[in-house]
Amino acid sequence: MAASGLRLVVLIAGLALYAAALFAPAIAFEPNARSNPKRYECEYATREDVFCTAFRFGRKGANASCWPIYRPGETYVDRAKILDYCQGWDVPVARTATGAWALLTGIVSIDFGMFAWFANLLIPLGLLLSACRKHRAAVIVLVCSVALGLQSFALHDAPYDVPELMAGNRNVVDHLGLGFYLWIGSLVAFTAYCFLKIRKSAPVEGSRPAR
């Protein structure tokens, strides 16, 4: 009963670590002007040959309407206010990505030789093998998931815009964050869970082997 309880605790710990990793910062990028939250709102609006009839001023869901100046004498609506709000729009800003962002977009990293994302696919495969009493195979699969996950230490950059994977459109990684280590911890916990299942299925002296 004690061994069964330990296995359950390890499994729950793995699930909890994985869930926590999704919400924690997983990757911290070096400061970059593209990461400035005002960039897309202000880059076009602050041009001298453009005027705005509406502007967001950081409000989510608000509309902005900025157009080229076609007639002499046309000016911005609240131009001074826009310029005051947009000060520093091109200043480099550090950015972090959560584990959820890495999970949703990480598959594109195969285009530049990173396969760590596939560790996520090995988790359900390993647990399924364990549930089917293929405990040794499950451990091998999950050890491979840990090895794949550790390849993240070689991550140098990541796409700023997922559809655009050119080298000039990537953010340089500064360091891996808490979310990454929680994720690795979950992979180790799942591996430990399947290893404990091997011990459970090992034949006891004088008894028939477990099937």
C-alpha positions as CSV (number, residue, x, y, z in Angstrom):
1,M,0.0,0.0,0.0
2,A,2.9,2.4,0.8
3,A,4.5,1.7,-2.6
4,S,1.2,2.3,-4.3
5,G,0.7,5.6,-2.4
6,L,4.2,6.7,-3.4
7,R,3.5,6.0,-7.1
8,L,0.4,8.0,-6.9
9,V,2.2,11.0,-5.2
10,V,4.9,10.9,-7.9
11,L,2.3,10.9,-10.7
12,I,0.3,13.7,-9.2
13,A,3.6,15.7,-8.7
14,G,4.4,15.2,-12.4
15,L,1.0,16.5,-13.4
16,A,1.2,19.4,-11.0
17,L,4.6,20.4,-12.2
18,Y,3.6,20.2,-15.9
19,A,0.5,22.3,-15.2
20,A,2.5,24.9,-13.3
21,A,5.1,25.0,-16.1
22,L,2.4,26.2,-18.5
23,F,1.8,29.4,-16.6
24,A,5.4,30.2,-15.5
25,P,7.9,32.1,-17.6
26,A,9.8,29.5,-19.6
27,I,12.1,31.6,-21.8
28,A,13.5,35.1,-21.2
29,F,14.6,37.0,-24.3
30,E,17.2,39.7,-24.6
31,P,15.8,43.2,-25.0
32,N,14.5,43.9,-28.5
33,A,12.7,46.9,-30.0
34,R,10.1,44.5,-31.5
35,S,9.1,43.4,-28.0
36,N,8.1,46.9,-27.1
37,P,4.3,46.8,-26.4
38,K,3.8,50.2,-28.0
39,R,5.6,49.3,-31.2
40,Y,2.7,48.2,-33.4
41,E,0.4,50.9,-32.0
42,C,2.9,53.7,-32.5
43,E,5.3,52.8,-35.3
44,Y,3.0,53.9,-38.1
45,A,1.0,56.5,-36.1
46,T,4.0,58.7,-35.3
47,R,5.1,59.2,-38.9
48,E,4.9,62.8,-40.0
49,D,3.0,61.9,-43.2
50,V,0.2,60.1,-41.3
51,F,-2.8,61.4,-39.4
52,C,-5.1,59.5,-37.0
53,T,-8.8,59.9,-36.6
54,A,-8.9,57.4,-33.7
55,F,-6.2,55.8,-31.5
56,R,-6.1,53.0,-28.9
57,F,-3.8,54.6,-26.3
58,G,-3.1,51.1,-24.9
59,R,-6.8,50.1,-24.6
60,K,-7.5,46.6,-25.6
61,G,-10.3,46.2,-28.1
62,A,-10.3,49.9,-29.0
63,N,-10.0,50.9,-32.7
64,A,-7.2,52.9,-34.2
65,S,-7.6,54.6,-37.6
66,C,-4.5,56.1,-39.1
67,W,-4.1,57.1,-42.7
68,P,-1.6,58.8,-45.0
69,I,-2.0,62.5,-45.4
70,Y,-3.4,63.1,-48.9
71,R,-4.2,66.8,-48.7
72,P,-2.0,69.7,-47.5
73,G,-2.9,71.0,-44.1
74,E,-4.3,67.7,-42.8
75,T,-3.1,67.0,-39.2
76,Y,-3.4,64.3,-36.6
77,V,-6.4,64.3,-34.3
78,D,-4.8,64.8,-30.8
79,R,-1.4,64.6,-32.4
80,A,0.4,66.0,-29.3
81,K,-1.4,63.4,-27.1
82,I,-0.4,60.6,-29.4
83,L,3.2,61.6,-29.5
84,D,3.3,62.0,-25.7
85,Y,1.8,58.5,-25.2
86,C,4.2,57.0,-27.8
87,Q,7.4,58.2,-26.3
88,G,9.9,55.4,-26.2
89,W,8.0,53.1,-28.5
90,D,11.2,52.0,-30.2
91,V,13.2,51.4,-27.0
92,P,14.3,47.7,-26.7
93,V,12.3,45.8,-24.1
94,A,13.0,42.4,-22.5
95,R,10.3,39.8,-23.1
96,T,9.4,36.5,-21.5
97,A,7.4,33.6,-22.9
98,T,5.3,31.3,-20.8
99,G,5.4,27.5,-21.0
100,A,2.0,27.6,-22.7
101,W,3.5,29.8,-25.5
102,A,6.4,27.3,-25.8
103,L,3.9,24.4,-26.0
104,L,1.8,26.0,-28.7
105,T,4.6,27.3,-30.9
106,G,7.6,25.1,-30.1
107,I,7.0,22.7,-33.0
108,V,8.3,25.3,-35.4
109,S,11.7,25.0,-33.7
110,I,12.4,21.9,-35.8
111,D,13.2,24.3,-38.6
112,F,16.4,25.3,-36.9
113,G,17.4,21.9,-35.4
114,M,15.6,21.9,-32.0
115,F,13.5,18.9,-31.1
116,A,12.9,19.5,-27.4
117,W,9.2,20.1,-28.0
118,F,8.6,16.5,-28.9
119,A,9.3,15.5,-25.3
120,N,5.7,16.6,-24.7
121,L,4.4,13.9,-27.1
122,L,6.5,11.2,-25.4
123,I,4.7,11.9,-22.0
124,P,1.3,10.4,-23.0
125,L,3.0,7.6,-25.0
126,G,5.1,6.6,-21.9
127,L,2.1,6.7,-19.6
128,L,0.0,4.7,-22.0
129,L,2.8,2.0,-22.3
130,S,2.9,1.9,-18.5
131,A,-0.9,1.5,-18.3
132,C,-0.5,-1.4,-20.7
133,R,2.1,-2.9,-18.3
134,K,4.9,-2.2,-20.7
135,H,6.8,-0.6,-17.9
136,R,10.4,-1.0,-19.2
137,A,9.4,0.4,-22.6
138,A,7.6,3.3,-20.8
139,V,10.8,4.1,-18.8
140,I,12.9,4.1,-22.0
141,V,10.4,6.4,-23.7
142,L,10.3,8.8,-20.8
143,V,14.1,8.9,-20.3
144,C,14.2,9.9,-24.0
145,S,11.7,12.7,-23.2
146,V,14.1,14.0,-20.5
147,A,17.0,13.8,-22.9
148,L,15.0,15.7,-25.6
149,G,13.9,18.3,-23.0
150,L,17.5,19.0,-22.0
151,Q,18.2,20.0,-25.6
152,S,16.5,23.3,-24.7
153,F,19.8,24.4,-23.1
154,A,21.1,24.7,-26.7
155,L,18.3,27.0,-27.7
156,H,19.8,30.3,-28.9
157,D,16.9,32.1,-30.4
158,A,13.2,31.7,-31.2
159,P,10.8,33.2,-33.8
160,Y,9.3,36.5,-32.9
161,D,6.5,35.9,-35.4
162,V,5.8,32.2,-35.7
163,P,4.7,32.4,-39.4
164,E,8.0,34.1,-40.3
165,L,11.0,32.0,-39.4
166,M,13.8,33.9,-41.1
167,A,17.0,34.5,-39.0
168,G,16.3,38.2,-38.8
169,N,12.9,37.6,-37.3
170,R,14.0,35.9,-34.1
171,N,14.5,36.9,-30.6
172,V,17.7,36.0,-28.9
173,V,17.3,33.8,-25.8
174,D,18.8,35.3,-22.6
175,H,18.1,32.4,-20.3
176,L,15.6,29.7,-19.5
177,G,13.1,30.5,-16.8
178,L,11.3,28.7,-14.0
179,G,8.7,27.2,-16.4
180,F,11.4,25.3,-18.1
181,Y,12.7,23.8,-14.9
182,L,9.2,22.9,-13.8
183,W,8.7,21.2,-17.1
184,I,11.9,19.2,-16.8
185,G,10.9,18.3,-13.2
186,S,7.6,16.9,-14.6
187,L,9.4,14.7,-17.1
188,V,11.6,13.3,-14.4
189,A,8.6,12.7,-12.2
190,F,6.8,10.8,-15.0
191,T,9.9,8.7,-15.5
192,A,10.2,8.0,-11.8
193,Y,6.5,6.9,-11.8
194,C,7.1,4.4,-14.6
195,F,10.3,3.1,-12.9
196,L,8.3,2.5,-9.7
197,K,5.8,0.5,-11.7
198,I,8.7,-1.7,-12.9
199,R,9.5,-2.4,-9.2
200,K,5.9,-3.2,-8.6
201,S,5.7,-5.7,-11.4
202,A,9.0,-7.4,-10.4
203,P,8.4,-11.0,-9.3
204,V,8.7,-11.6,-5.5
205,E,10.6,-14.7,-4.5
206,G,8.2,-17.7,-4.3
207,S,5.5,-16.0,-6.3
208,R,4.4,-16.1,-9.9
209,P,5.7,-13.3,-12.2
210,A,3.3,-10.4,-12.6
211,R,1.7,-10.2,-16.0
